[in-house]
Amino acid sequence: MAKKDNYEMDGDKLIRKNPVCPKCGPGVFMGVHEDRTSCGRCGYTEFKKKA
């Protein structure tokens, strides 16, 4: 996935599509998977709750 695919333009505003890693900070996006979101840099993972 290219870096440009993580952003979207809404008029004059830049919108980030994926969540940012809370440990690594701005600029490091987390990968969105079916059951979790995870950071590829530090390994931080948040599991999604099952409904």
Number of C-alpha atoms within 10 A of each C-alpha: 5 5 7 8 10 13 12 12 9 8 6 6 8 10 11 15 11 15 17 18 23 12 12 14 9 10 10 17 22 22 15 13 10 7 11 13 21 20 20 13 12 11 12 14 14 14 11 11 7 5 3
